[in-house]
């Protein structure tokens, strides 16, 4: 199996389009997976953490954790040709990284079916 490239979502229109995808809520985040249907096998990943979660320091720390997990898990368990958006939830910053890893693996495999 050849590795599939992983890119980052940056445009607002891409996030809005991905919002129509399937959702898998967990204790630390909500994962949305939306197949693009454009024939491009590249997986794209985006991260969102709102101001309700905390200040800039807290939000950036949460996004750093999500980026590290996505680099590790999305190439193996993600859906090729789809956009993956991770939305941080209130309890996500206090959760141990191993719990988040387990939750992301479970959510990706469930939505890839």
ROMARVO-731123 format. One record per residue (C-alpha): residue in one letter; x, y, z. Coordinates in steps of 0.5 Angstrom, whole numbers, padded with zeros to 4 digits, always signed. Example, Ala and Ser with C-alpha at 12.3 -4.5 7.8 and 13.67 -1.06 7.14 Angstrom:
A+0025-0009+0016 S+0027-0002+0014 
END
This chain:
X+0000+0000+0000 X+0003+0007-0002 X+0003+0012+0003 X-0003+0018+0002 X-0001+0025+0003 X-0003+0029+0008 X-0005+0036+0008 X-0007+0042+0012 X-0014+0045+0011 X-0013+0053+0012 X-0019+0056+0008 X-0026+0057+0011 X-0030+0055+0005 X-0026+0048+0006 X-0028+0048+0013 X-0035+0050+0012 X-0036+0044+0006 X-0033+0039+0011 X-0038+0041+0016 X-0043+0037+0012 X-0039+0031+0014 X-0040+0025+0019 X-0039+0027+0026 X-0036+0022+0031 X-0036+0026+0038 X-0031+0024+0044 X-0030+0026+0051 X-0024+0031+0048 X-0026+0033+0041 X-0031+0032+0035 X-0028+0029+0029 X-0032+0030+0022 X-0030+0026+0016 X-0032+0029+0009 X-0031+0025+0003 X-0029+0030-0002 X-0031+0026-0008 X-0026+0030-0013 X-0021+0024-0015 X-0015+0026-0011 X-0013+0021-0005 X-0010+0027-0001 X-0012+0027+0006 X-0013+0034+0009 X-0014+0035+0016 X-0016+0042+0020 X-0017+0044+0027 X-0021+0048+0031 X-0021+0051+0038 X-0026+0056+0040 X-0025+0062+0045 X-0030+0058+0049 X-0025+0053+0051 X-0020+0058+0054 X-0015+0064+0052 X-0010+0064+0046 X-0005+0060+0050 X-0010+0054+0052 X-0012+0054+0045 X-0006+0054+0042 X-0003+0048+0046 X-0009+0044+0045 X-0008+0045+0037 X-0001+0043+0038 X-0003+0036+0041 X-0008+0035+0036 X-0003+0036+0030 X+0002+0031+0033 X-0004+0026+0034 X-0006+0027+0027 X+0001+0027+0024 X+0001+0020+0027 X-0006+0017+0026 X-0009+0020+0020 X-0004+0017+0015 X-0006+0010+0018 X-0013+0010+0020 X-0016+0016+0016 X-0020+0016+0010 X-0017+0017+0003 X-0019+0023-0001 X-0023+0026+0005 X-0023+0032+0010 X-0022+0031+0017 X-0023+0036+0022 X-0022+0036+0029 X-0026+0041+0034 X-0023+0041+0041 X-0028+0040+0047 X-0028+0043+0054 X-0025+0037+0057 X-0020+0036+0052 X-0014+0040+0054 X-0014+0036+0061 X-0014+0029+0058 X-0008+0025+0058 X-0005+0024+0051 X-0006+0017+0051 X-0013+0018+0052 X-0014+0022+0046 X-0010+0018+0042 X-0014+0012+0043 X-0021+0016+0042 X-0018+0019+0035 X-0016+0012+0033 X-0023+0009+0035 X-0026+0015+0032 X-0022+0015+0025 X-0023+0007+0024 X-0031+0008+0026 X-0032+0013+0021 X-0028+0010+0015 X-0033+0004+0015 
END
